[in-house]
Amino acid sequence: MVQQQSRCKCEGSANAHVRAKKKRDSPKRGLASVEKEAHAAGLVAIEFEARLALGEMEHKAGQTAKARATLNALVQEAKAKGFNLIAAKAGGASK
């Protein structure tokens, strides 16, 4: 009986952890979706803003290498297309 209660508590805890992780990942998925749709529609400014937000989220989540790669790529593409403010923001966020 005690073993069964303990197992139920562990399963409940694991389920809560999975739900919490999905909630944390949800904003990233949303931004990735915005980025993809904006790219398909040719809305470069919106695409770049979504990528900037993704890079900042990665940085805050401690994924520094991933964030740096995201933001450095954005800096290059934004500069090439004349989006200097986005490039500057991405360059500052990657540090």
C-alpha positions as CSV (number, residue, x, y, z in Angstrom):
1,M,0.0,0.0,0.0
2,V,2.8,2.4,1.0
3,Q,4.7,1.4,-2.1
4,Q,1.7,2.1,-4.3
5,Q,1.1,5.5,-2.8
6,S,4.8,6.4,-3.3
7,R,4.6,5.3,-6.9
8,C,1.5,7.5,-7.5
9,K,3.3,10.5,-6.0
10,C,6.3,9.9,-8.2
11,E,4.1,9.6,-11.3
12,G,2.2,12.7,-10.3
13,S,5.5,14.6,-9.9
14,A,6.8,13.4,-13.2
15,N,3.6,14.5,-15.0
16,A,3.7,17.9,-13.3
17,H,7.3,18.3,-14.5
18,V,6.4,17.4,-18.1
19,R,3.5,19.9,-18.0
20,A,5.8,22.6,-16.6
21,K,8.4,22.0,-19.3
22,K,5.7,22.2,-22.1
23,K,4.5,25.5,-20.7
24,R,8.1,26.8,-20.8
25,D,8.6,25.6,-24.3
26,S,5.3,26.9,-25.6
27,P,6.5,30.6,-26.1
28,K,9.5,29.3,-28.1
29,R,7.2,27.2,-30.3
30,G,4.9,30.2,-30.8
31,L,7.8,32.5,-31.8
32,A,9.2,29.8,-34.1
33,S,5.8,29.6,-35.7
34,V,5.7,33.4,-36.1
35,E,9.1,33.4,-37.6
36,K,8.3,30.7,-40.1
37,E,5.0,32.3,-41.2
38,A,6.6,35.8,-41.5
39,H,9.4,34.3,-43.6
40,A,6.9,32.6,-45.9
41,A,4.9,35.8,-46.3
42,G,8.0,37.9,-46.9
43,L,7.6,39.9,-43.7
44,V,11.2,40.4,-42.9
45,A,10.9,42.8,-40.0
46,I,8.5,40.5,-38.2
47,E,10.7,37.5,-38.9
48,F,13.7,39.3,-37.5
49,E,11.8,40.5,-34.4
50,A,10.7,36.9,-33.7
51,R,14.3,35.6,-34.1
52,L,15.6,38.3,-31.8
53,A,13.0,37.3,-29.2
54,L,14.0,33.7,-29.6
55,G,17.6,34.4,-29.1
56,E,16.9,36.5,-26.0
57,M,14.8,33.6,-24.6
58,E,17.6,31.2,-25.3
59,H,20.0,33.4,-23.5
60,K,17.8,33.8,-20.5
61,A,17.3,30.1,-20.4
62,G,21.1,29.6,-20.1
63,Q,21.4,28.2,-23.6
64,T,24.3,30.6,-24.3
65,A,25.9,28.8,-27.3
66,K,22.5,28.4,-29.0
67,A,21.6,32.0,-28.2
68,R,24.9,33.3,-29.5
69,A,24.5,31.3,-32.8
70,T,20.9,32.5,-33.2
71,L,21.8,36.1,-32.5
72,N,25.0,36.2,-34.5
73,A,23.3,34.8,-37.6
74,L,20.5,37.4,-37.1
75,V,23.1,40.2,-36.9
76,Q,24.6,39.2,-40.3
77,E,21.3,38.8,-42.0
78,A,19.8,42.0,-40.6
79,K,22.8,44.1,-41.6
80,A,22.7,42.6,-45.1
81,K,19.1,43.6,-45.5
82,G,19.5,47.1,-43.9
83,F,17.8,46.3,-40.6
84,N,20.5,48.0,-38.6
85,L,18.5,48.5,-35.4
86,I,17.7,44.8,-35.2
87,A,21.3,44.0,-35.9
88,A,22.4,46.3,-33.1
89,K,19.9,44.8,-30.7
90,A,20.9,41.3,-31.6
91,G,24.6,42.1,-31.3
92,G,24.1,43.6,-27.8
93,A,21.9,40.7,-26.7
94,S,24.5,38.1,-27.7
95,K,27.1,39.5,-25.2
